[in-house]
């Protein structure tokens, strides 16, 4: 009898606690935190397979790290591209465009595209026996409009590993997979009907491959299927063909970064202890442009994240692009009377190609050379007032191993060709890549088993300085005409990321539909500026041609560590440079007649520039051995 009373008391406490917690969650949803605006509430309710993210909000959004930062799962997720996948106006416009071009395939197009962008509507429809799922149904379905939500990723079965193109297998027994083995399941079971279940597969990169490897069927210009396929994206295979895979770095390691802190992952029951490590659900990518566009159209798109939430996602995305993706090495190879020779090495530290994913994305290099009057004497990759690349080839810009005039610009991109070998931006018309010189990751090999879905196409395939020694990235040579200018030159290299440009959108904007027109208006009003991923600057010093008789006396040369300079023109400052133009240090001088200059520790050629009060300077080379 006592045991029954104890059980009844325990259940009563849990019921009271659940009711209190839900009421608290409802009250807290009415009280806006400083980081929130007037965004819509997250959807609640259930269908057969899935739940709205609002059902998860009441327990899984109160996490705080050791520094007091909010790391709530829903707060991080709701302003990501995955959280807004079904409301993405660019995606919906592109689906509309594809159905206009291929009207006989509308049902198949919309069904295929909503698998990954609106899975909670699409797979619920499949579960209930429907063959197709439309954009119209998505627009009327609150759970479908929840994007790639909590019960989407956490119900993907391990048996789904190896499935691509949105062919996902979901658990229909309401099991929610997670990475922790120490589970207290009853609160989730009692509140939602879902059973938390331990499974290591939730941290496998294969989980992401269900959607991020996408093969699309090829359709000819008459709307007929050819039987061929085009690799729209193969992020997973790019990762497998990289050092990240070899070193055991998964997709989740970068896009859901873990912290080694003990984090209590649920507010129920109140005695739960912390779990470690904890993966922050930031889902960071590279799409700053679309995050800005979403932020600026919250009301019209009926989004559930506020402006400050999007600003946080934008900040994290900028950090990913600018701090963790690329490294630049810019060197002066040679300079003569009328030319400057440069090399730019771009190292790709991402675990996949850059840019990766959807083929509208591109990365390009801007290289500018200025004289001492800050006048530009050479510019490759300049931008006009609409942030479009100046001098870009009308059809597409080829890959370059050497750039020697301003009409050439290095653009890393995929260019699709149709069955008539013409450039196309219609995805279903894509038959093969005319060009794919996107920056390979470190360790990328053309002999890897997955190379058939990660190929290098076009001129880059025969460029020995592209992916040199299979270490990823690219090495570009520049031959800059200087018109016999002998003064100091400043060289600046910048690498930019661009989600989509007006040139890529021309075909789509030539058509009209509700979704196309909506996105076109948002695009025209948007901030189209590309994201600066990295920059490098070096100085080419004044040449010494025909000036040897003016040099001060200096010795010994070669030197084993120091050099004496006769201070016969009241030199007041010495600047020391590597021979490649990289600045090392400067030294202020007094009026001593003989200066002893200590050279850097590393052997090699150094450029020594002497400067006096009148602005006169002299340069000479020292060889340290």
Residue pairs with C-beta under 8 A, 6 or more apart in sequence:
14 186
14 187
14 190
14 269
17 268
17 269
17 270
18 187
18 190
18 191
18 268
21 58
21 59
21 267
21 268
22 58
22 191
25 57
25 58
25 59
29 41
29 57
32 38
34 308
35 70
35 75
35 306
35 308
35 309
35 312
36 306
36 308
36 309
37 298
37 306
37 307
37 308
38 306
39 298
39 303
39 304
39 305
39 306
39 309
40 302
40 303
40 304
41 54
41 304
42 52
42 53
42 54
42 57
42 74
42 78
42 146
42 304
43 52
43 53
43 54
43 142
43 143
43 145
43 146
43 304
44 51
44 52
44 54
44 55
45 51
45 52
45 54
45 55
45 142
45 143
46 52
46 55
46 143
46 193
47 120
47 124
47 143
48 124
48 127
48 128
48 172
49 120
49 123
49 124
49 127
49 151
49 155
49 170
49 172
50 120
50 123
50 124
50 143
50 149
50 151
50 152
50 155
51 143
51 150
51 151
51 192
51 194
52 142
52 143
52 146
52 149
53 74
53 77
53 78
53 83
53 146
53 149
53 150
53 304
55 192
56 73
56 74
56 150
56 151
57 74
58 191
58 267
59 187
59 188
59 191
59 266
59 267
59 268
60 72
60 73
60 74
60 150
60 265
60 266
61 72
61 73
61 74
61 75
62 72
62 267
63 70
63 71
63 72
63 73
63 263
63 264
63 265
63 278
64 70
64 71
65 71
65 259
65 261
65 263
66 261
71 259
71 263
71 278
71 280
73 150
73 281
74 150
74 281
75 309
76 280
76 281
76 282
76 283
76 312
76 313
77 83
77 150
77 281
77 283
78 84
78 304
78 305
78 309
79 291
79 294
79 295
79 305
79 306
79 309
79 310
79 312
79 313
80 281
80 282
80 283
80 284
80 285
80 313
81 88
81 283
81 285
81 287
81 290
81 291
82 147
82 148
82 283
83 147
83 148
83 149
83 283
83 304
83 305
84 147
84 294
84 301
84 303
84 305
85 91
85 116
85 117
85 118
85 147
85 148
86 114
86 117
86 118
86 121
86 138
86 144
86 145
86 146
86 147
87 145
87 147
87 294
87 301
87 302
87 303
88 117
88 290
88 294
89 293
89 297
89 301
89 515
89 518
89 519
89 522
90 290
90 293
90 500
90 519
90 523
91 113
91 117
92 135
92 515
92 518
92 519
93 508
93 513
93 515
93 516
93 518
93 519
93 520
94 427
94 508
95 109
95 110
95 113
95 135
95 515
96 135
96 511
96 513
96 514
96 515
96 516
97 426
97 507
97 508
97 511
97 513
97 516
98 109
98 426
98 427
98 428
99 105
99 106
99 109
99 110
100 511
100 513
101 426
101 428
101 429
101 511
102 109
102 219
102 223
102 428
103 223
104 223
105 219
105 223
105 428
107 132
107 134
108 132
109 428
110 132
110 133
110 134
110 135
111 122
111 131
111 132
111 133
111 134
112 165
112 166
112 216
114 121
114 122
114 133
114 134
114 135
114 138
114 144
115 122
115 123
115 165
115 166
115 167
115 168
115 211
116 148
116 166
116 210
116 211
116 214
117 147
117 148
118 133
118 138
118 141
118 144
118 145
118 147
119 148
119 152
119 166
119 168
120 141
120 143
120 144
120 146
120 149
120 151
120 152
121 133
121 137
121 138
121 141
121 143
121 144
121 145
122 133
122 144
123 168
123 170
124 143
124 144
125 132
125 133
125 137
126 133
127 172
135 515
137 144
138 144
138 145
139 145
143 149
145 302
148 211
151 176
151 194
153 202
153 207
154 176
154 177
154 178
154 202
155 170
155 171
155 175
155 176
155 177
156 168
156 169
156 170
156 171
156 177
156 207
156 210
157 169
157 170
157 171
158 199
158 201
158 204
159 169
160 167
160 168
160 169
160 170
160 206
160 207
160 210
161 201
161 204
161 206
161 207
161 209
162 206
162 209
163 169
163 209
163 210
164 209
164 210
164 213
164 214
164 215
164 236
165 211
165 213
165 214
165 215
165 216
166 210
166 211
166 214
167 210
168 210
168 211
171 177
173 195
174 193
174 194
174 195
175 194
175 195
175 196
175 197
176 188
176 194
176 195
176 196
176 197
177 197
177 198
177 199
177 201
177 202
178 196
178 197
178 198
178 199
178 202
179 198
179 199
179 200
179 202
179 203
179 279
180 198
180 265
180 275
181 198
182 275
183 196
183 197
183 198
184 269
184 272
185 195
185 196
187 266
187 268
187 269
188 194
188 195
188 196
188 266
188 268
189 195
191 268
201 207
203 250
203 252
203 279
204 250
205 236
205 239
205 245
205 250
205 251
205 252
206 236
207 251
207 252
208 235
208 236
208 251
208 252
208 255
209 235
209 236
212 233
212 235
212 236
212 251
212 357
213 233
213 234
213 235
213 236
213 237
213 453
214 231
214 232
214 233
214 234
215 229
215 230
215 231
215 232
216 229
216 230
216 232
216 427
216 428
216 430
217 225
217 226
217 228
217 229
217 230
217 428
218 225
218 226
218 227
218 228
218 229
218 230
218 419
218 428
218 429
218 430
218 431
219 225
219 226
219 428
219 429
220 226
220 418
220 419
220 429
221 418
221 419
221 420
221 429
226 419
226 431
228 431
230 416
230 427
230 430
230 431
230 432
231 433
231 453
232 358
232 359
232 427
232 430
233 356
233 357
233 358
233 359
234 450
234 453
234 454
235 251
235 352
235 353
235 356
235 357
236 251
237 450
237 453
237 454
238 351
238 352
238 353
238 356
238 440
238 441
238 444
238 450
238 454
239 245
239 251
239 351
239 352
239 441
240 448
240 450
241 440
241 441
241 443
241 444
241 445
241 448
241 450
241 451
241 454
242 351
242 352
242 440
242 441
242 442
242 443
242 444
242 472
243 351
243 441
243 442
243 443
244 351
244 352
244 441
244 442
244 443
245 351
246 443
249 351
251 351
252 258
252 279
254 284
254 320
254 324
254 350
254 351
255 282
255 283
255 284
255 285
256 279
256 280
256 281
256 282
256 283
257 279
257 280
257 282
257 284
258 277
258 278
258 279
258 280
259 277
259 278
259 280
260 276
260 277
261 274
261 276
261 277
261 278
262 273
262 274
262 275
262 276
263 274
263 275
263 276
263 278
264 272
264 273
264 274
264 275
265 272
265 274
265 275
265 278
266 272
282 313
282 316
284 313
284 316
284 317
284 319
284 320
285 317
285 320
285 357
286 317
286 320
286 321
286 325
286 355
286 356
286 361
286 497
286 499
286 531
287 317
287 499
288 314
288 317
288 318
288 321
288 497
288 499
288 531
289 498
289 499
289 500
289 526
289 527
289 528
289 531
290 499
291 310
291 313
291 314
291 317
292 310
292 314
292 526
292 527
293 522
293 523
293 526
294 301
294 303
294 305
294 310
295 307
295 310
295 311
295 314
296 522
296 525
296 526
296 527
297 303
297 522
298 305
298 306
298 307
298 310
300 518
300 522
318 531
321 497
321 531
321 533
322 531
322 532
322 533
322 534
324 349
324 350
325 348
325 349
325 350
325 354
325 533
326 346
326 347
326 348
326 349
326 350
326 354
326 439
326 473
326 495
326 533
326 534
327 346
327 347
327 349
327 534
328 344
328 345
328 346
328 347
328 493
328 495
328 534
328 535
328 536
329 343
329 344
329 345
329 347
329 536
330 342
330 343
330 344
330 345
330 491
330 493
330 536
330 537
330 538
331 342
331 343
331 345
331 538
331 580
331 581
331 582
332 340
332 341
332 342
332 491
332 538
332 540
332 579
332 580
332 581
333 341
333 342
333 343
333 477
333 580
334 340
334 341
335 341
335 482
335 540
335 543
337 484
337 486
337 543
337 545
338 481
338 482
338 483
338 484
339 479
339 480
339 481
339 482
340 369
340 478
340 479
340 480
340 482
340 489
340 491
340 540
341 477
341 478
341 479
341 480
342 367
342 477
342 478
342 480
342 491
343 475
343 476
343 477
343 478
344 365
344 367
344 475
344 476
344 478
344 493
344 536
345 473
345 474
345 475
346 365
346 439
346 473
346 474
346 475
346 476
346 495
347 442
347 472
347 473
348 354
348 439
348 440
348 441
348 442
348 472
348 473
349 441
349 442
350 356
350 441
351 441
352 441
353 438
353 439
353 440
353 441
353 454
354 363
354 412
354 438
354 439
354 441
355 361
355 362
355 363
355 412
355 413
355 438
355 497
356 438
359 413
359 414
359 416
359 427
359 430
360 425
360 499
360 500
360 501
360 504
361 413
361 497
361 498
361 499
361 500
362 411
362 412
362 413
362 497
362 498
362 501
363 411
363 412
363 413
363 438
363 439
363 495
363 496
363 497
363 498
363 533
364 381
364 389
364 409
364 410
364 411
364 412
364 495
364 496
364 498
364 530
365 380
365 381
365 409
365 410
365 411
365 476
365 493
365 494
365 495
365 496
366 379
366 380
366 381
366 382
366 383
366 409
366 493
366 494
366 495
366 496
367 378
367 379
367 380
367 381
367 403
367 478
367 491
367 492
367 493
367 494
368 376
368 378
368 379
368 380
368 382
368 491
368 492
368 494
369 376
369 377
369 378
369 379
369 480
369 482
369 489
369 490
369 491
369 492
370 376
370 377
370 489
370 490
370 492
371 377
371 485
371 487
371 488
371 489
371 490
372 487
372 488
374 490
377 480
377 482
377 483
377 485
377 489
378 406
378 480
378 481
379 390
379 406
380 403
380 406
380 408
380 409
380 410
380 478
381 389
381 390
381 409
381 410
381 494
381 496
382 389
382 390
382 391
382 406
383 389
383 390
383 530
384 390
386 502
386 528
387 498
387 501
387 528
387 529
387 530
388 501
388 502
388 503
389 397
389 409
389 411
389 501
391 406
391 407
391 408
391 409
392 409
392 411
392 503
395 423
396 413
396 415
396 423
396 434
396 435
397 408
397 409
397 410
397 411
398 435
398 458
398 459
399 410
399 435
399 437
399 458
399 459
399 460
399 463
399 466
400 408
400 410
400 459
400 476
401 459
401 463
401 464
401 465
401 466
401 476
401 477
402 476
402 477
402 478
402 479
403 409
403 410
403 476
403 477
403 478
403 479
404 478
404 479
404 480
404 481
405 481
410 474
410 476
412 437
412 438
412 439
412 474
413 435
413 436
413 437
413 438
414 433
414 435
414 436
414 438
415 423
415 433
415 434
415 435
415 436
415 458
416 423
416 424
416 425
416 427
416 429
416 430
416 431
416 432
416 433
416 434
417 423
417 424
417 430
417 431
417 432
417 433
417 434
418 424
418 426
418 429
418 430
418 431
419 429
419 431
421 434
423 434
424 430
424 507
425 504
425 505
425 506
425 507
425 508
426 507
432 457
433 455
433 457
433 458
434 457
434 458
435 457
435 458
435 459
435 460
436 455
436 456
436 457
436 458
436 460
437 456
437 457
437 458
437 459
437 460
437 466
437 474
439 472
439 473
439 474
440 456
440 467
440 472
440 473
441 472
442 471
442 472
442 473
443 470
443 471
443 472
444 454
444 467
444 470
444 472
445 451
445 470
446 456
446 467
446 470
448 454
455 461
456 466
456 467
460 466
460 474
465 474
465 475
465 476
465 477
466 474
466 475
467 473
467 474
468 475
482 489
486 542
486 543
486 545
487 542
488 539
488 540
488 541
488 542
489 539
489 540
490 537
490 538
490 539
490 540
491 537
491 538
491 539
491 540
491 581
492 535
492 536
492 537
493 535
493 536
493 537
494 532
494 534
494 535
495 532
495 533
495 534
495 535
496 530
496 531
496 532
496 533
497 530
497 531
497 533
498 530
498 531
501 528
502 528
505 520
505 523
508 516
509 516
509 520
538 580
538 581
538 582
538 583
539 577
539 581
539 583
540 581
541 577
541 581
541 607
541 609
541 619
542 609
542 617
542 619
544 551
544 619
544 620
544 621
547 618
550 618
551 618
551 620
552 565
552 566
552 567
552 568
552 569
552 571
552 610
552 618
552 620
553 565
553 566
553 568
554 563
554 564
554 565
554 566
554 608
554 620
554 622
555 563
555 564
556 563
556 564
557 563
557 621
557 622
557 623
558 622
558 623
558 624
558 625
559 599
559 622
559 623
559 624
559 625
560 624
560 625
561 598
561 599
561 624
562 596
562 597
562 598
562 599
563 596
563 597
563 599
563 608
563 622
564 594
564 595
564 596
564 597
565 571
565 574
565 594
565 595
565 597
565 608
565 610
566 593
566 594
566 595
567 589
567 591
567 592
567 593
567 594
567 595
568 593
569 610
569 612
569 616
569 618
570 591
570 612
570 613
571 589
571 595
571 610
571 611
571 612
572 588
572 589
572 611
572 612
572 613
573 586
573 587
573 588
573 589
573 610
573 611
574 586
574 587
574 589
574 595
574 597
574 608
574 609
574 610
574 611
575 583
575 585
575 586
575 608
575 609
575 611
576 583
576 584
576 585
576 586
576 587
576 599
576 600
576 606
576 607
576 608
576 609
577 583
577 584
577 606
577 607
577 608
577 609
578 584
578 604
578 605
578 606
578 607
579 604
579 605
579 606
579 607
579 621
581 607
584 600
584 606
587 597
589 595
597 608
599 606
599 622
599 624
600 606
600 624
602 624
603 624
603 625
604 623
604 624
605 621
605 622
605 623
605 624
606 621
606 622
606 623
606 624
607 619
607 620
607 621
608 619
608 620
608 621
608 622
609 617
609 618
609 619
610 617
610 618
610 619
611 617
